[in-house]
Amino acid sequence: MLRRSFLTSCAAVLTGTGLAQSFAAPDPQKPFADAPLRIAAPLDWFPGRRPEEKLDGVAAWGLPAYEWLWPFGDPDKIRIKSDELGLELSCIAGAGAIASGWMVQPEDHDKTEEMFVARVKLARQLNCKRLVGLTGNTRADIPVEKQTEYVIQCLKRLAPIAEDNDVTIVMEALNPLVDHRGFFLTRTDQTVEILKAVDSPNVKMLFDIYHQQITEGNVIRNFTENIDYIGHFHVADNPGRQEPGTGELNYTNIFNAIKETGYTGFVALECGHSTGNYEDTLRATLKCLS
């Protein structure tokens, strides 16, 4: 995931004619309104000084949702504006980190739960149903099996909170070869094993197509065979982590395969822009959806 540097190059404030041109770009028919998948795009892509202003850009493209892992600002104002526009917040950060400790370390389970409780409160304010879970990095002092046990223990603590608040924890597997060396949760089969042990309908997998292509390949078979355990998708091509159509992945086939599973959740763009322009990224995505 692109977190602390989450597409900051696309978050610059646009003013004057630049702002007018940016809002003029979308098709007046809202091109994503009839897309076969529920596509979400990062809020930071869109122009505006305040989050509420950026929501207009999301709606102009006909997107049903926006992705915003670390929301800031006035949640009440944001919620009012998103409700007016008929938008949802597809996913926010929930519990854990790409760092030492957290779910793999029982001494950190209390703070993991505290973080999750606070994030659930924010998610409910913003009408968000999915929160990312991160295991933390692999420990060198104990076997992998013991670390898996600790992750399961932690998620069993968090699952009732998610169930009571009607939200879903989506555990993200990250690639350890390019972007996140040493991260604990990396494979689809490893993630599903943990989810089966936790046994909660409110704990699922975030299937990041970019990460899983690097870690294990075989992405269509892996997500179709495990679709019941998947609660969210992230999209980027590989190599380069740019928009669909810029790398080795056939996103037309991938999007069609997701659709054929009957999946009804969000498919969120989490990629850079090969042209430096988020509008080109959205158009490239539309081309792969046709």
C-alpha positions in Angstrom: 0.0 0.0 0.0 1.0 3.6 -0.6 0.5 5.0 2.9 2.5 7.9 4.3 3.5 8.9 0.8 0.0 7.9 -0.5 0.1 9.5 -4.0 1.2 12.8 -2.5 2.4 13.9 -5.9 -1.3 14.0 -7.0 -2.5 15.9 -3.9 -1.3 19.4 -4.9 -3.9 22.1 -4.7 -5.0 23.3 -8.2 -6.3 26.8 -8.6 -7.5 29.1 -11.4 -7.7 27.6 -14.9 -6.0 24.4 -13.7 -9.0 23.7 -11.4 -11.5 24.5 -14.1 -9.8 22.3 -16.7 -9.6 19.4 -14.2 -13.3 19.5 -13.5 -14.1 19.8 -17.2 -12.4 16.6 -18.1 -14.9 13.9 -17.0 -17.6 12.8 -19.4 -20.9 14.6 -18.6 -22.5 11.1 -18.5 -20.4 10.2 -15.4 -18.4 7.3 -17.1 -18.0 5.1 -14.1 -21.7 5.2 -13.2 -22.5 2.1 -15.4 -19.2 0.3 -14.8 -19.4 -3.5 -14.2 -17.4 -3.2 -11.0 -17.7 -0.7 -8.1 -14.5 1.3 -8.7 -13.1 3.6 -6.0 -10.3 6.1 -6.4 -8.1 7.9 -3.8 -9.6 11.2 -2.7 -6.2 12.8 -2.8 -6.2 12.5 -6.6 -8.9 15.1 -7.0 -8.6 18.9 -6.9 -9.7 21.0 -3.9 -8.4 22.6 -0.8 -10.6 20.7 1.6 -11.8 17.1 1.5 -15.4 18.1 0.9 -14.3 19.9 -2.3 -12.4 16.9 -3.5 -15.6 14.8 -3.3 -17.1 16.8 -6.2 -14.4 15.4 -8.4 -15.1 11.9 -7.4 -18.8 12.3 -8.1 -18.1 14.0 -11.5 -16.6 10.8 -12.7 -19.5 8.7 -11.6 -17.4 6.8 -9.1 -19.5 5.2 -6.3 -16.8 5.6 -3.7 -13.5 7.1 -2.7 -10.5 5.5 -0.9 -8.9 7.5 1.9 -6.7 5.5 4.2 -5.9 8.3 6.6 -8.9 10.7 6.7 -8.5 14.2 8.2 -10.7 17.2 8.6 -14.2 17.6 9.9 -15.9 14.1 9.6 -19.4 15.6 10.0 -18.9 18.0 7.1 -17.3 15.2 5.0 -20.1 12.8 5.8 -22.8 15.4 4.9 -21.2 16.1 1.6 -20.6 12.5 0.7 -24.2 11.6 1.5 -25.4 14.5 -0.6 -23.3 13.1 -3.6 -24.3 9.5 -2.9 -20.7 8.5 -2.2 -19.2 5.9 0.2 -15.7 5.8 1.7 -14.4 2.4 0.5 -11.7 1.7 3.1 -9.5 3.3 5.8 -6.5 2.1 7.8 -7.7 0.1 10.8 -5.3 -1.8 12.9 -1.6 -2.7 12.9 1.3 -1.3 10.8 4.1 -2.1 8.5 6.6 -2.2 11.4 7.9 -4.4 14.2 5.4 -5.8 16.6 1.7 -5.4 16.4 -0.3 -8.6 15.7 2.7 -10.9 15.7 3.5 -9.8 19.2 1.0 -10.4 22.0 2.4 -7.5 24.1 1.1 -5.2 21.3 -2.4 -6.6 21.2 -3.8 -4.1 23.6 -2.6 -1.2 21.6 -3.7 -2.9 18.4 -7.2 -3.1 19.9 -7.1 0.5 21.1 -6.2 1.6 17.6 -8.9 -0.4 16.0 -11.6 0.9 18.4 -10.6 4.5 17.6 -10.6 3.8 13.8 -14.0 2.0 13.9 -15.4 5.1 15.5 -14.1 7.3 12.7 -15.2 4.7 10.1 -18.7 4.9 11.3 -18.7 8.7 11.3 -17.6 8.6 7.7 -19.8 5.7 6.5 -16.9 3.3 5.9 -17.4 -0.4 6.2 -13.9 -1.7 5.6 -10.7 -1.2 7.7 -7.3 -2.5 6.7 -5.5 -4.9 9.1 -1.7 -5.2 9.1 0.1 -8.0 10.9 3.4 -6.2 11.4 6.8 -7.5 10.3 8.2 -11.1 10.7 9.9 -11.8 14.0 13.3 -13.6 13.9 13.1 -14.8 17.5 10.2 -17.3 17.3 8.9 -19.7 14.6 6.5 -18.6 11.9 3.8 -21.0 13.4 3.9 -19.1 16.7 3.6 -15.8 15.0 0.6 -17.1 13.0 -1.0 -18.2 16.3 -0.5 -14.7 17.7 -2.1 -13.0 14.7 -5.1 -15.3 15.0 -5.3 -14.5 18.7 -5.3 -10.8 18.0 -7.9 -11.0 15.2 -10.2 -13.0 17.5 -10.1 -10.1 19.9 -10.9 -7.6 17.1 -13.5 -9.7 15.3 -16.4 -9.1 17.9 -15.7 -5.4 17.8 -16.0 -5.5 14.0 -19.2 -7.6 14.2 -20.8 -5.3 16.7 -20.1 -2.3 14.6 -21.0 -3.8 11.2 -17.5 -3.3 9.7 -15.1 -5.7 8.2 -11.3 -6.0 8.8 -9.6 -6.6 5.5 -6.2 -8.2 6.2 -3.7 -7.1 3.6 -0.9 -9.3 2.3 2.1 -7.3 1.0 4.9 -8.3 -1.3 8.2 -8.9 0.5 10.3 -8.8 -2.6 10.1 -5.2 -3.8 8.2 -3.0 -1.4 7.9 -4.5 2.1 10.8 -6.7 2.9 10.3 -8.6 6.1 6.5 -8.1 6.3 4.8 -11.1 7.9 1.6 -11.6 5.8 2.5 -12.1 2.2 0.5 -15.0 0.5 -3.1 -15.7 -0.3 -3.0 -19.2 1.2 -1.3 -18.0 4.3 -4.0 -15.3 4.7 -6.9 -17.7 4.1 -5.5 -20.1 6.7 -5.6 -17.3 9.3 -9.1 -16.2 8.3 -10.4 -19.8 8.6 -9.0 -20.0 12.1 -10.5 -16.7 13.1 -13.8 -17.8 11.6 -15.6 -14.5 11.5 -17.6 -13.1 8.5 -16.2 -9.7 9.5 -12.6 -10.6 9.0 -11.5 -11.0 5.3 -8.6 -10.4 3.0 -7.6 -7.3 1.1 -6.4 -8.8 -2.2 -3.9 -6.3 -3.6 -3.4 -7.4 -7.2 -0.1 -5.6 -7.5 1.4 -7.2 -4.4 0.1 -10.7 -5.1 1.4 -10.6 -8.7 4.9 -9.9 -7.3 4.7 -12.4 -4.4 3.0 -15.4 -6.1 1.5 -14.6 -9.5 -1.5 -16.7 -10.5 -3.7 -13.8 -9.5 -7.0 -14.8 -11.2 -6.9 -18.4 -9.9 -6.0 -17.2 -6.4 -8.7 -14.7 -6.0 -11.4 -16.7 -7.8 -10.8 -19.8 -5.7 -10.8 -17.7 -2.5 -13.4 -15.0 -3.3 -15.5 -15.8 -0.3 -12.6 -14.7 1.9 -12.0 -11.4 0.0 -13.5 -8.2 1.2 -11.6 -5.6 -0.8 -9.4 -5.3 -3.9 -6.5 -2.9 -4.7 -5.4 -2.2 -8.2 -2.1 -1.3 -9.8 0.0 -2.8 -12.6 3.4 -4.4 -12.3 6.2 -3.4 -12.7 6.0 0.3 -11.8 2.8 0.3 -9.8 1.1 2.5 -12.4 -2.4 2.4 -13.8 -3.9 -0.7 -15.5 -2.4 -1.3 -19.0 1.1 -0.1 -18.2 2.6 -3.4 -17.2 2.4 -7.2 -17.5 -1.1 -7.7 -16.0 -4.1 -8.2 -18.3 -6.5 -6.0 -16.4 -9.4 -6.6 -18.9 -9.3 -10.3 -18.1 -8.7 -9.6 -14.3 -11.7 -7.2 -14.1 -13.9 -9.7 -16.0 -12.8 -12.5 -13.7 -13.7 -10.4 -10.6 -17.1 -9.7 -12.1 -17.7 -13.3 -12.9 -17.2 -14.3 -9.3 -20.3 -12.2 -8.3 -18.2 -10.0 -6.1 -20.1 -6.9 -5.1 -17.5 -5.0 -3.0 -15.2 -2.2 -4.0 -12.2 -2.4 -6.4 -10.0 0.5 -5.4 -7.3 2.1 -7.5 -4.0 2.4 -5.6 -1.6 3.3 -8.3 0.5 6.0 -9.7 0.1 7.8 -13.0 2.5 7.1 -15.8 1.5 10.4 -17.5 1.4 12.3 -14.2 -2.3 12.9 -14.7 -5.0 11.1 -12.7 -7.5 11.7 -15.4 -5.5 9.5 -17.8 -5.4 6.8 -15.1 -9.2 6.9 -14.8 -9.6 6.7 -18.6 -7.1 3.8 -18.7 -9.1 2.0 -16.1 -12.3 2.5 -18.0 -10.7 1.0 -21.1 -9.9 -2.2 -19.2 -13.5 -2.3 -17.8 -15.1 -2.3 -21.3 
